[in-house]
Amino acid sequence: MTNTNVTNFRNNLFNYLDMAIEFNDVISVSTKKGNVVVLSEEDYNGLLETLYLASIPGMKERLSEGLETKTEDCMEFEW
């Protein structure tokens, strides 16, 4: 996470946005009224997807179970 103040952020806006997009860096910008977090759209969508999956009853356990399953024990699936 990169921390900066609003003046520095404004002066280097494109560089900070590139950092968020290219390197998945999260930018924390401090202002007099509070702080703002800037992240890429890809990271934002990933966060929303994670929250959605975590909200489904039993999904966390199923995902954990799937991560622990050996590849040999998996069935091949065709679309």
C-alpha positions in Angstrom: 0.0 0.0 0.0 1.2 3.4 -0.9 0.4 6.4 1.4 0.3 10.0 0.2 -1.4 13.3 0.8 -3.9 14.9 -1.5 -1.5 17.5 -2.8 1.1 14.9 -3.8 -1.7 12.7 -5.2 -3.1 15.6 -7.3 0.4 16.5 -8.6 1.2 12.9 -9.6 -2.3 11.6 -10.4 -1.4 9.7 -13.6 1.6 8.0 -11.9 -0.5 6.9 -9.0 -3.3 5.6 -11.3 -0.7 3.7 -13.3 0.6 2.1 -10.1 -2.9 1.0 -9.1 -3.6 -0.5 -12.6 -0.2 -2.0 -13.5 1.1 -3.2 -10.1 -2.2 -3.7 -8.2 -1.0 -1.1 -5.7 -3.6 0.3 -3.3 -3.2 4.0 -2.8 -4.2 5.6 0.5 -4.7 9.4 0.1 -5.0 11.5 3.3 -7.0 14.7 3.3 -8.1 17.1 5.9 -11.6 15.6 5.9 -10.5 12.0 6.0 -8.8 9.3 3.9 -9.6 7.8 0.5 -8.4 4.5 -0.9 -7.8 4.2 -4.7 -7.6 0.7 -6.2 -7.9 -0.7 -9.8 -11.2 -1.7 -11.2 -9.9 -5.3 -11.4 -9.1 -5.3 -7.7 -12.4 -3.7 -6.8 -14.3 -6.3 -8.8 -12.3 -9.1 -7.2 -13.1 -7.7 -3.8 -16.8 -7.6 -4.6 -16.7 -11.2 -5.9 -15.0 -12.4 -2.7 -17.6 -10.6 -0.6 -20.4 -12.2 -2.7 -19.0 -15.7 -2.4 -18.4 -15.3 1.3 -22.1 -14.3 1.7 -23.4 -17.6 0.3 -24.1 -20.0 3.2 -21.6 -22.9 3.1 -19.6 -21.5 0.3 -16.5 -20.8 2.4 -16.3 -24.4 3.5 -16.8 -25.7 -0.1 -14.0 -23.5 -1.4 -11.7 -24.6 1.4 -12.6 -28.2 0.7 -11.9 -27.7 -3.0 -8.5 -26.2 -2.3 -7.5 -29.2 -0.3 -8.6 -31.7 -2.9 -5.8 -33.4 -4.8 -5.9 -33.0 -8.6 -6.1 -36.8 -9.0 -9.3 -36.8 -7.1 -11.0 -34.3 -9.4 -13.3 -35.2 -12.3 -12.8 -33.7 -15.7 -15.6 -31.5 -16.8 -16.4 -30.4 -20.3 -18.5 -27.3 -21.1 
